[in-house]
Amino acid sequence: MRSVQESLHLVAATVGFLSFFLMWLAVMWGMFLRNGWALTWVRHSTLLATHTTVALLGLTLGAVHAAAQLAKPANLFTVLDVLVPFYHWRDPIGTGVGIIGLYIMIAAAMSIMIQRWLGYSRWRALHTMTYVGFTLVTAHVLISGSDTGIAFLTYGVAGSWVVTVVVWLLTTPAVATIRSWLSGGEEKAARQKVQDVSVDVSAQRCARFGFCEHEAPDVFRLRSDGRLAYRASVPAEEAAPVVRAAEVCPARAITLSKVPTSMLTPGPPEPGRRDTGPPEEPVSPAVAGGPRRRRTPRYRD
């Protein structure tokens, strides 16, 4: 039969690992939202609600994990140990990075309430700090976790962090630019066939999620007042990211059309057919100033 110390340790460890993997799932779900993945078969509101729920549950379990350390009979932790980074005398590094990582994740979650006050650009910059926070939490688990000696737990924690870093790197604008540069020959040939693009955004449908700015930051920009500024005409060489922005827009508010580069007049009339010209459009009395009067021709002797 387990002692109270062992039972509390088991609870704290289980809750801690559950908190870690829920945080990892929330980070990955956030990248799904940021890149517009799965929006063709899942509504954006569903993805956002799931992301928020998983993140809050992971942070709650993280707080429970910290509280469970205080409840152990051996009393190895004090309140300051679980609140102040690098204060714990036995494991200052492991507990310190874990506390800072948890604080960063909590700050990112709470920032959603002041998103409009911060402005969308600053809020997104703050939200990207979750990758730093998750990295610090991973370091805490690997340094301070007494159960990481179990192989599948250690590989699971380290593998989750590696997957996060790889997916994040592959979706950064810098990597997208490198891929575009490496395949420049094919894209250049395709661009020669593409005309300039006219961009129009419906103000009624635009929900200002910011996916368009992520895909084409040179064309779309969310202002601090929440309004979307965009370029109405885009050259052919910049059309690819604009097309991706229109595809990932969950509200389908972006409409693209080709700017005409040449015009063709109607052909000559067919032989034997009299060209009477375009039919006259009726003139409204309100526009013409009243009904027209028929004038009687006068003849002079």
Residue frames as qw, qx, qy, qz and C-alpha x, y, z in Angstrom:
[[0.000, 0.888, 0.460, 0.000, 0.00, 0.00, 0.00],
 [0.404, 0.525, -0.018, 0.749, 1.32, 3.42, -1.01],
 [0.321, -0.437, -0.431, 0.722, 2.12, 6.00, 1.62],
 [0.148, 0.894, 0.322, -0.275, 0.64, 9.48, 1.58],
 [0.168, -0.690, 0.398, 0.580, 3.92, 10.83, 0.22],
 [0.282, -0.042, 0.829, 0.482, 3.92, 8.37, -2.67],
 [0.258, 0.652, 0.713, 0.022, 0.25, 8.96, -3.45],
 [0.064, 0.908, 0.101, -0.401, 0.69, 12.73, -3.57],
 [0.219, -0.506, 0.593, 0.586, 3.78, 12.32, -5.73],
 [0.320, 0.246, 0.852, 0.334, 1.82, 10.13, -8.14],
 [0.194, 0.828, 0.507, -0.138, -0.98, 12.70, -8.32],
 [0.067, -0.844, 0.162, 0.507, 1.43, 15.59, -8.83],
 [0.279, -0.301, 0.727, 0.551, 3.37, 13.74, -11.54],
 [0.316, 0.447, 0.809, 0.213, 0.24, 12.61, -13.39],
 [0.134, 0.902, 0.338, -0.233, -1.30, 16.07, -13.30],
 [0.189, -0.723, 0.347, 0.567, 2.01, 17.61, -14.39],
 [0.292, -0.074, 0.793, 0.529, 2.37, 15.38, -17.46],
 [0.246, 0.663, 0.702, 0.080, -1.27, 15.91, -18.40],
 [0.001, 0.901, 0.101, -0.421, -0.74, 19.66, -18.12],
 [0.254, -0.493, 0.557, 0.618, 2.33, 19.47, -20.35],
 [0.267, 0.171, 0.833, 0.454, 0.64, 17.52, -23.14],
 [0.158, 0.810, 0.558, -0.091, -2.45, 19.75, -23.02],
 [0.083, -0.824, 0.145, 0.542, -0.18, 22.79, -23.37],
 [0.277, -0.237, 0.729, 0.579, 1.54, 21.09, -26.31],
 [0.256, 0.505, 0.796, 0.213, -1.83, 20.37, -27.90],
 [0.064, 0.895, 0.306, -0.318, -2.88, 24.00, -27.39],
 [0.169, -0.647, 0.407, 0.623, 0.31, 25.25, -29.05],
 [0.256, 0.034, 0.831, 0.492, -0.16, 22.93, -32.02],
 [0.182, 0.702, 0.688, -0.004, -3.82, 23.91, -32.27],
 [0.033, -0.847, -0.039, 0.529, -2.75, 27.54, -32.27],
 [0.175, -0.382, 0.631, 0.653, -0.53, 26.86, -35.29],
 [0.241, 0.420, 0.838, 0.252, -3.51, 25.28, -37.03],
 [0.080, 0.874, 0.412, -0.244, -5.37, 28.53, -36.45],
 [0.171, -0.729, 0.248, 0.614, -2.43, 30.73, -37.46],
 [0.144, -0.249, 0.743, 0.604, -1.92, 28.93, -40.76],
 [0.608, 0.245, -0.074, -0.751, -5.59, 28.41, -41.57],
 [0.199, 0.137, -0.956, -0.167, -5.26, 24.63, -41.70],
 [0.037, -0.316, -0.938, 0.139, -8.43, 22.52, -41.54],
 [0.237, 0.341, 0.240, -0.878, -10.62, 25.57, -42.14],
 [0.395, 0.106, -0.604, -0.684, -12.13, 23.89, -45.18],
 [0.570, -0.246, -0.755, -0.209, -13.79, 21.22, -43.05],
 [0.427, -0.503, -0.600, 0.452, -13.91, 22.74, -39.55],
 [0.018, -0.916, -0.241, -0.319, -15.45, 26.10, -38.70],
 [0.331, 0.500, -0.380, 0.704, -13.09, 28.73, -37.29],
 [0.497, -0.569, 0.194, -0.626, -15.27, 29.24, -34.22],
 [0.968, -0.217, -0.097, -0.079, -14.96, 25.51, -33.42],
 [0.750, 0.275, -0.303, 0.520, -11.18, 25.59, -33.78],
 [0.040, 0.578, -0.297, 0.759, -10.89, 28.71, -31.63],
 [0.711, -0.502, 0.093, -0.483, -13.17, 27.34, -28.90],
 [0.973, -0.076, -0.175, 0.132, -11.22, 24.06, -28.80],
 [0.547, 0.428, -0.314, 0.647, -7.89, 25.90, -28.66],
 [0.229, -0.602, 0.253, -0.722, -9.09, 28.11, -25.80],
 [0.861, -0.391, -0.003, -0.325, -10.57, 25.22, -23.82],
 [0.921, 0.062, -0.238, 0.301, -7.48, 23.02, -24.13],
 [0.357, 0.507, -0.324, 0.715, -5.16, 25.90, -23.19],
 [0.430, -0.580, 0.217, -0.657, -7.16, 26.84, -20.10],
 [0.950, -0.266, -0.071, -0.144, -7.40, 23.21, -18.99],
 [0.801, 0.235, -0.296, 0.464, -3.64, 22.74, -19.39],
 [0.109, 0.547, -0.326, 0.763, -2.88, 25.90, -17.40],
 [0.681, -0.512, 0.083, -0.517, -5.32, 24.87, -14.67],
 [0.975, -0.132, -0.149, 0.097, -3.67, 21.48, -14.30],
 [0.558, 0.429, -0.329, 0.629, -0.31, 23.24, -14.19],
 [0.258, -0.589, 0.284, -0.711, -1.49, 25.27, -11.20],
 [0.898, -0.339, 0.000, -0.280, -2.80, 22.08, -9.56],
 [0.868, 0.185, -0.298, 0.352, 0.60, 20.44, -10.12],
 [0.228, 0.513, -0.381, 0.735, 2.29, 23.33, -8.30],
 [0.564, -0.509, 0.186, -0.623, -0.22, 23.20, -5.45],
 [0.967, -0.143, -0.200, -0.069, 0.31, 19.44, -5.07],
 [0.610, 0.347, -0.456, 0.547, 3.97, 20.07, -4.34],
 [0.169, -0.501, 0.368, -0.765, 2.96, 22.14, -1.29],
 [0.811, -0.317, 0.015, -0.491, 0.72, 19.37, 0.03],
 [0.782, 0.171, -0.575, 0.168, 3.47, 16.77, 0.32],
 [0.720, -0.679, -0.141, 0.030, 4.17, 15.80, 3.97],
 [0.766, -0.061, -0.049, 0.638, 7.93, 16.13, 3.48],
 [0.050, -0.961, -0.153, 0.225, 7.35, 19.88, 2.93],
 [0.666, -0.057, 0.301, 0.680, 10.14, 20.21, 0.36],
 [0.189, 0.463, 0.350, 0.792, 8.46, 23.25, -1.22],
 [0.045, -0.500, -0.458, 0.734, 7.21, 26.51, 0.21],
 [0.372, 0.817, 0.406, -0.170, 4.85, 29.06, -1.33],
 [0.035, 0.855, -0.320, -0.407, 7.81, 31.18, -2.45],
 [0.412, -0.259, 0.798, 0.355, 9.39, 28.13, -4.09],
 [0.395, 0.427, 0.779, 0.233, 6.42, 27.70, -6.44],
 [0.188, 0.920, 0.323, -0.118, 5.85, 31.42, -7.06],
 [0.048, -0.908, 0.320, 0.267, 9.31, 32.99, -7.29],
 [0.859, 0.462, -0.206, 0.087, 11.62, 31.77, -10.08],
 [0.611, 0.421, -0.495, 0.453, 15.00, 30.29, -9.04],
 [0.393, -0.648, 0.331, -0.563, 14.12, 30.57, -5.32],
 [0.962, -0.237, -0.007, -0.137, 14.02, 26.83, -4.55],
 [0.256, -0.775, 0.576, 0.047, 17.34, 25.89, -2.97],
 [0.708, -0.133, 0.687, 0.095, 17.43, 22.25, -4.12],
 [0.517, 0.335, 0.648, 0.447, 16.49, 22.75, -7.80],
 [0.046, 0.654, 0.106, -0.748, 16.66, 26.44, -8.71],
 [0.062, 0.277, -0.606, -0.743, 17.14, 25.97, -12.48],
 [0.059, -0.253, -0.926, -0.272, 14.48, 23.35, -13.09],
 [0.037, -0.683, -0.666, 0.299, 11.80, 25.01, -11.00],
 [0.061, -0.570, 0.024, 0.819, 12.83, 28.48, -12.17],
 [0.089, 0.123, -0.641, -0.753, 12.36, 27.84, -15.89],
 [0.098, -0.420, -0.894, -0.123, 9.10, 26.03, -15.18],
 [0.057, -0.683, -0.487, 0.541, 7.66, 28.95, -13.23],
 [0.030, 0.481, -0.250, -0.840, 8.68, 31.47, -15.90],
 [0.069, -0.054, -0.829, -0.552, 7.27, 29.27, -18.65],
 [0.076, -0.564, -0.816, 0.097, 3.96, 28.94, -16.83],
 [0.027, -0.662, -0.235, 0.712, 3.78, 32.70, -16.28],
 [0.048, 0.288, -0.510, -0.809, 4.35, 33.33, -20.00],
 [0.105, -0.274, -0.892, -0.345, 1.62, 30.88, -20.97],
 [0.080, -0.656, -0.656, 0.364, -0.80, 32.46, -18.47],
 [0.015, -0.562, 0.037, 0.826, 0.00, 35.97, -19.76],
 [0.079, 0.077, -0.700, -0.706, -0.64, 34.87, -23.35],
 [0.124, -0.455, -0.876, -0.106, -3.97, 33.31, -22.35],
 [0.100, -0.690, -0.478, 0.534, -5.07, 36.37, -20.39],
 [0.108, -0.312, 0.271, 0.904, -4.10, 38.75, -23.21],
 [0.030, 0.386, 0.788, 0.478, -7.16, 37.69, -25.18],
 [0.140, -0.764, -0.585, 0.234, -9.25, 39.84, -22.83],
 [0.090, -0.819, 0.022, 0.566, -7.31, 42.99, -23.72],
 [0.621, 0.181, 0.556, 0.522, -6.70, 42.12, -27.35],
 [0.265, 0.818, 0.370, 0.351, -8.47, 45.15, -28.78],
 [0.291, -0.948, 0.048, 0.121, -6.80, 47.49, -26.30],
 [0.620, -0.429, 0.448, 0.480, -3.34, 46.15, -27.15],
 [0.429, 0.663, -0.366, -0.492, -3.92, 46.25, -30.88],
 [0.976, 0.170, 0.052, -0.125, -3.80, 43.19, -33.09],
 [0.613, 0.606, -0.435, 0.261, -0.12, 43.53, -34.02],
 [0.102, -0.563, 0.648, -0.503, 1.10, 43.78, -30.41],
 [0.812, -0.188, 0.357, -0.422, -1.26, 41.03, -29.31],
 [0.939, 0.314, -0.142, -0.011, 0.07, 38.63, -31.94],
 [0.378, 0.622, -0.561, 0.395, 3.64, 39.50, -30.95],
 [0.422, -0.442, 0.592, -0.525, 2.80, 38.70, -27.32],
 [0.925, 0.020, 0.180, -0.335, 1.04, 35.50, -28.31],
 [0.768, 0.478, -0.416, 0.093, 4.11, 34.21, -30.14],
 [0.091, -0.604, 0.667, -0.427, 5.85, 34.15, -26.76],
 [0.893, -0.180, 0.223, -0.348, 3.93, 30.95, -26.05],
 [0.871, 0.355, -0.312, 0.134, 6.63, 29.10, -28.02],
 [0.211, 0.549, -0.588, 0.556, 9.23, 30.40, -25.56],
 [0.579, -0.377, 0.413, -0.594, 6.98, 29.52, -22.62],
 [0.976, 0.043, -0.027, -0.210, 6.39, 26.00, -23.91],
 [0.669, 0.468, -0.482, 0.317, 10.15, 25.52, -24.38],
 [0.082, -0.508, 0.590, -0.622, 10.78, 26.54, -20.76],
 [0.807, -0.208, 0.262, -0.487, 8.05, 24.20, -19.52],
 [0.929, 0.257, -0.265, 0.001, 9.67, 21.38, -21.52],
 [0.381, 0.518, -0.587, 0.491, 13.01, 22.15, -19.90],
 [0.460, -0.431, 0.464, -0.622, 11.35, 22.04, -16.46],
 [0.951, -0.040, 0.053, -0.303, 9.88, 18.60, -17.12],
 [0.843, 0.356, -0.347, 0.205, 13.18, 17.18, -18.40],
 [0.235, 0.525, -0.552, 0.604, 15.30, 18.75, -15.60],
 [0.330, -0.315, 0.544, -0.705, 13.03, 18.47, -12.56],
 [0.855, -0.051, -0.153, -0.493, 10.75, 15.58, -13.46],
 [0.393, -0.450, 0.788, -0.149, 11.72, 12.63, -11.30],
 [0.778, 0.209, 0.572, -0.156, 9.71, 10.29, -13.58],
 [0.524, 0.747, -0.265, -0.311, 11.47, 11.26, -16.80],
 [0.245, -0.454, 0.849, 0.114, 13.71, 8.25, -16.30],
 [0.668, 0.320, 0.661, -0.117, 10.92, 6.25, -17.90],
 [0.356, -0.077, 0.584, 0.725, 11.87, 6.04, -21.57],
 [0.148, 0.574, 0.685, 0.424, 8.51, 6.62, -23.21],
 [0.165, -0.903, -0.325, 0.227, 7.83, 9.68, -21.04],
 [0.356, -0.594, 0.268, 0.670, 11.21, 11.23, -21.80],
 [0.279, 0.076, 0.679, 0.675, 10.94, 10.55, -25.53],
 [0.066, 0.727, 0.664, 0.160, 7.35, 11.77, -25.55],
 [0.190, -0.881, -0.155, 0.405, 8.23, 15.09, -23.91],
 [0.306, -0.482, 0.444, 0.691, 11.32, 15.69, -26.05],
 [0.279, 0.259, 0.770, 0.513, 9.56, 14.54, -29.22],
 [0.065, 0.837, 0.540, -0.058, 6.63, 16.88, -28.61],
 [0.178, -0.822, 0.087, 0.534, 9.01, 19.83, -28.35],
 [0.327, -0.226, 0.651, 0.647, 10.89, 18.80, -31.51],
 [0.237, 0.535, 0.750, 0.308, 7.65, 18.48, -33.48],
 [0.028, -0.907, -0.327, 0.264, 6.57, 21.94, -32.30],
 [0.244, -0.675, 0.317, 0.620, 9.86, 23.56, -33.33],
 [0.329, 0.015, 0.752, 0.572, 9.91, 21.85, -36.73],
 [0.174, 0.695, 0.675, 0.177, 6.33, 22.81, -37.58],
 [0.108, -0.902, -0.153, 0.389, 6.90, 26.37, -36.39],
 [0.296, -0.501, 0.472, 0.662, 10.06, 26.74, -38.48],
 [0.301, 0.217, 0.788, 0.492, 8.39, 25.33, -41.60],
 [0.077, 0.782, 0.602, 0.140, 5.55, 27.84, -41.33],
 [0.253, -0.689, -0.058, 0.677, 7.58, 31.01, -40.73],
 [0.476, 0.855, 0.062, -0.195, 7.58, 33.64, -43.50],
 [0.088, -0.747, 0.602, 0.267, 11.38, 33.37, -43.79],
 [0.472, -0.086, 0.863, 0.156, 11.21, 29.67, -44.69],
 [0.563, 0.650, 0.497, -0.117, 8.39, 30.38, -47.15],
 [0.242, 0.903, -0.228, -0.273, 10.62, 32.99, -48.80],
 [0.257, -0.510, 0.786, 0.236, 13.51, 30.50, -49.03],
 [0.569, 0.244, 0.785, 0.037, 11.24, 27.88, -50.60],
 [0.471, 0.830, 0.230, -0.189, 10.04, 30.46, -53.08],
 [0.050, 0.833, -0.472, -0.283, 13.63, 31.41, -53.92],
 [0.421, -0.275, 0.846, 0.177, 14.71, 27.79, -54.39],
 [0.461, 0.429, 0.762, 0.149, 11.84, 27.13, -56.78],
 [0.079, 0.645, -0.007, -0.760, 12.22, 30.52, -58.43],
 [0.011, -0.173, 0.722, 0.670, 12.47, 29.13, -61.98],
 [0.026, -0.417, -0.889, -0.186, 9.10, 27.41, -61.93],
 [0.033, -0.730, -0.509, 0.455, 7.38, 30.26, -60.13],
 [0.034, -0.502, 0.238, 0.831, 8.86, 32.82, -62.51],
 [0.038, -0.067, -0.797, -0.599, 7.44, 30.96, -65.48],
 [0.087, -0.585, -0.805, 0.043, 4.06, 30.75, -63.78],
 [0.086, -0.657, -0.272, 0.697, 4.08, 34.44, -62.87],
 [0.044, -0.212, 0.477, 0.852, 4.55, 35.40, -66.51],
 [0.154, -0.345, -0.811, -0.446, 1.14, 33.91, -67.21],
 [0.227, -0.643, -0.651, 0.335, -0.56, 35.69, -64.32],
 [0.101, 0.693, 0.206, 0.683, -2.09, 39.11, -64.68],
 [0.001, 0.239, -0.444, 0.863, -2.20, 41.80, -62.05],
 [0.304, -0.446, -0.839, 0.061, -4.76, 41.09, -59.35],
 [0.254, -0.504, -0.007, -0.825, -7.45, 43.39, -58.04],
 [0.304, -0.162, -0.833, 0.433, -8.19, 42.90, -54.32],
 [0.404, -0.462, -0.116, -0.781, -11.48, 43.67, -52.61],
 [0.213, -0.085, -0.862, 0.453, -12.43, 42.92, -48.99],
 [0.385, -0.613, -0.513, -0.461, -16.03, 42.90, -47.81],
 [0.048, -0.391, 0.479, -0.784, -16.27, 45.06, -44.69],
 [0.749, -0.272, 0.039, -0.603, -19.48, 43.25, -43.67],
 [0.968, -0.018, -0.247, -0.051, -17.94, 39.76, -43.81],
 [0.492, 0.471, -0.538, 0.497, -14.39, 40.52, -42.60],
 [0.738, -0.626, -0.249, -0.040, -13.98, 39.27, -39.01],
 [0.064, 0.859, -0.418, 0.289, -10.37, 40.56, -38.70],
 [0.952, -0.293, 0.044, 0.075, -8.79, 37.25, -37.72],
 [0.173, -0.840, 0.458, 0.233, -5.46, 38.32, -39.25],
 [0.827, 0.030, 0.516, 0.222, -4.81, 35.26, -41.43],
 [0.585, 0.768, 0.155, 0.208, -4.51, 37.45, -44.52],
 [0.050, -0.936, 0.337, -0.087, -1.79, 39.57, -42.91],
 [0.684, -0.437, 0.573, 0.112, 0.13, 36.45, -41.95],
 [0.782, 0.302, 0.480, 0.259, 0.08, 35.16, -45.53],
 [0.460, 0.579, 0.232, 0.632, 0.63, 38.49, -47.31],
 [0.377, -0.668, -0.304, 0.565, 1.94, 41.12, -44.86],
 [0.243, -0.152, 0.279, 0.916, 2.94, 43.43, -47.72],
 [0.158, -0.355, -0.605, -0.695, -0.67, 43.61, -48.92],
 [0.535, -0.657, -0.443, -0.293, -2.83, 43.30, -45.80],
 [0.290, 0.182, -0.549, 0.762, -2.33, 45.01, -42.45],
 [0.422, -0.695, -0.581, -0.039, -4.55, 45.06, -39.37],
 [0.080, 0.629, -0.186, 0.751, -4.43, 48.52, -37.82],
 [0.154, 0.019, -0.734, 0.661, -4.37, 49.15, -34.09],
 [0.444, 0.054, 0.228, -0.865, -7.99, 50.37, -34.27],
 [0.582, 0.150, 0.771, -0.209, -9.11, 46.97, -35.60],
 [0.641, 0.669, 0.055, -0.372, -9.63, 48.04, -39.20],
 [0.788, 0.015, 0.481, 0.384, -8.02, 46.25, -42.13],
 [0.208, 0.810, -0.267, -0.480, -5.86, 48.21, -44.55],
 [0.745, 0.066, 0.602, 0.281, -5.00, 46.57, -47.87],
 [0.025, -0.393, 0.481, 0.783, -3.74, 47.33, -51.36],
 [0.684, 0.444, 0.280, -0.507, -6.45, 47.32, -54.00],
 [0.785, 0.577, -0.205, -0.091, -4.13, 46.23, -56.82],
 [0.669, -0.516, 0.508, 0.169, -1.29, 43.73, -56.62],
 [0.332, 0.620, -0.606, -0.371, 1.36, 43.01, -59.29],
 [0.902, 0.132, -0.344, -0.226, 1.53, 39.55, -60.81],
 [0.523, 0.340, -0.689, 0.369, 4.75, 38.65, -58.97],
 [0.135, -0.192, 0.650, -0.722, 3.02, 39.20, -55.61],
 [0.671, -0.126, -0.281, -0.674, -0.16, 37.32, -56.48],
 [0.611, -0.008, -0.790, 0.058, 0.76, 33.95, -54.90],
 [0.175, -0.107, -0.717, 0.666, 0.61, 35.03, -51.20],
 [0.394, 0.051, 0.092, -0.913, -2.56, 37.04, -51.89],
 [0.683, -0.024, -0.572, -0.454, -4.24, 33.97, -53.34],
 [0.481, -0.091, -0.807, 0.329, -3.23, 31.98, -50.23],
 [0.072, 0.051, 0.451, -0.888, -4.64, 34.76, -48.03],
 [0.582, 0.010, -0.186, -0.792, -7.98, 34.54, -49.84],
 [0.669, -0.022, -0.724, -0.166, -7.99, 30.75, -49.45],
 [0.415, -0.123, -0.752, 0.497, -7.33, 30.73, -45.69],
 [0.235, -0.195, 0.168, -0.937, -9.73, 33.58, -44.86],
 [0.053, 0.238, 0.940, -0.239, -12.36, 31.84, -42.68],
 [0.304, 0.572, 0.412, -0.640, -15.01, 34.49, -43.43],
 [0.497, 0.377, 0.622, 0.474, -14.38, 34.29, -47.20],
 [0.033, 0.881, 0.243, -0.405, -14.30, 38.09, -47.24],
 [0.172, -0.577, 0.465, 0.649, -11.52, 38.52, -49.84],
 [0.735, 0.578, 0.350, -0.065, -12.45, 38.67, -53.52],
 [0.343, -0.463, 0.511, 0.638, -9.77, 38.56, -56.20],
 [0.670, 0.667, 0.319, -0.067, -10.14, 39.41, -59.86],
 [0.648, 0.037, 0.317, 0.692, -7.76, 39.92, -62.74],
 [0.068, 0.739, 0.001, -0.670, -7.04, 43.46, -63.84],
 [0.745, 0.580, 0.316, 0.098, -7.75, 43.63, -67.61],
 [0.437, -0.469, 0.357, 0.679, -4.65, 44.37, -69.65],
 [0.002, -0.070, 0.596, 0.800, -6.33, 44.62, -73.07],
 [0.501, 0.423, 0.458, -0.600, -9.80, 45.23, -74.49],
 [0.207, 0.109, 0.811, 0.536, -11.53, 43.97, -77.67],
 [0.387, 0.256, 0.040, -0.885, -14.17, 45.98, -79.49],
 [0.731, 0.321, 0.542, -0.262, -17.21, 44.29, -81.09],
 [0.461, 0.006, 0.683, 0.566, -16.69, 42.93, -84.63],
 [0.187, 0.142, -0.333, -0.913, -17.99, 44.55, -87.82],
 [0.683, 0.219, 0.342, -0.608, -21.67, 44.05, -88.74],
 [0.576, 0.102, 0.787, 0.197, -22.59, 41.02, -90.77],
 [0.001, -0.059, 0.552, 0.832, -23.07, 41.53, -94.53],
 [0.274, -0.406, -0.688, -0.535, -26.63, 42.52, -95.41],
 [0.423, -0.654, -0.585, 0.225, -27.40, 43.56, -91.88],
 [0.078, 0.774, 0.031, 0.628, -27.94, 47.22, -91.16],
 [0.481, -0.162, -0.548, 0.665, -26.13, 48.48, -88.10],
 [0.210, -0.809, -0.365, -0.409, -28.61, 50.63, -86.26],
 [0.109, 0.518, -0.466, 0.708, -26.23, 51.27, -83.39],
 [0.178, -0.142, -0.846, 0.482, -26.92, 50.67, -79.74],
 [0.218, -0.692, -0.625, -0.288, -30.54, 51.10, -78.64],
 [0.042, -0.534, 0.195, -0.821, -31.33, 54.31, -76.90],
 [0.284, -0.255, -0.805, 0.454, -31.93, 54.01, -73.19],
 [0.203, -0.790, -0.481, -0.322, -35.15, 55.52, -71.92],
 [0.202, 0.302, -0.332, 0.871, -34.63, 58.75, -70.02],
 [0.257, -0.547, -0.729, 0.321, -36.39, 59.09, -66.72],
 [0.013, -0.855, -0.291, -0.429, -38.51, 62.25, -66.39],
 [0.556, -0.808, -0.048, 0.189, -36.80, 62.94, -63.08],
 [0.648, -0.263, 0.291, 0.653, -33.45, 62.98, -64.85],
 [0.354, 0.379, 0.468, 0.715, -34.49, 64.81, -68.03],
 [0.020, 0.121, 0.196, -0.973, -36.44, 67.46, -66.18],
 [0.558, 0.354, 0.347, -0.665, -39.89, 66.26, -67.21],
 [0.717, 0.338, 0.603, 0.093, -41.56, 64.45, -70.12],
 [0.257, -0.173, 0.482, 0.820, -40.29, 65.22, -73.55],
 [0.477, 0.633, 0.292, -0.536, -42.54, 67.21, -75.86],
 [0.617, 0.278, 0.589, 0.441, -42.86, 66.29, -79.48],
 [0.013, -0.572, 0.114, 0.813, -41.91, 69.25, -81.60],
 [0.632, 0.624, 0.457, -0.049, -43.99, 69.91, -84.78],
 [0.504, -0.056, 0.365, 0.780, -41.82, 70.75, -87.78],
 [0.232, 0.810, 0.195, -0.501, -42.44, 74.13, -89.38],
 [0.601, 0.290, 0.497, 0.555, -42.14, 74.79, -93.12],
 [0.010, -0.615, 0.018, 0.788, -41.42, 78.09, -94.76],
 [0.645, 0.683, 0.322, -0.118, -43.05, 79.13, -98.04]]
